[in-house]
Amino acid sequence: MIKSPVVKRSIVIAGHKTSVSLEDAFWDALKEIAAARDVTLSEVVANIDALRNQGNLSSAIRLYVLDHFRTARAA
């Protein structure tokens, strides 16, 4: 049986507990972004949640991480 690279993780945002399903690479990148901005992981995820227009939170996080590193590379 092949193990899925997607891991379900719990996080508290805006005072409520939720879960997101993310690959380790995206989770690690999200932690890196939070550390670079000197904010908590929960604060970054709450911001992503507040700004998303549609879709689920896990997808919004993946797109946020992708955009972050694309923008950083272009700078």
WOZI-V732456 format. One record per residue. N is the residue number from 1. RES is the residue in one small letter. PSI is psi in whole degrees, 0 to 359 (* if undefined). Layout:
BEGIN
n->[N	N]
res->[RES	RES]
psi->[PSI	PSI]
END
This chain:
BEGIN
n->[1	2	3	4	5	6	7	8	9	10	11	12	13	14	15	16	17	18	19	20	21	22	23	24	25	26	27	28	29	30	31	32	33	34	35	36	37	38	39	40	41	42	43	44	45	46	47	48	49	50	51	52	53	54	55	56	57	58	59	60	61	62	63	64	65	66	67	68	69	70	71	72	73	74	75]
res->[m	i	k	s	p	v	v	k	r	s	i	v	i	a	g	h	k	t	s	v	s	l	e	d	a	f	w	d	a	l	k	e	i	a	a	a	r	d	v	t	l	s	e	v	v	a	n	i	d	a	l	r	n	q	g	n	l	s	s	a	i	r	l	y	v	l	d	h	f	r	t	a	r	a	a]
psi->[132	129	133	137	353	129	134	129	143	144	148	122	136	38	1	148	134	172	150	148	112	150	154	321	319	321	315	319	322	318	322	317	314	315	318	330	358	44	168	159	319	323	319	314	322	321	316	316	318	329	346	143	326	180	175	164	321	316	319	321	315	315	322	312	315	312	319	311	330	315	318	322	325	340	*]
END
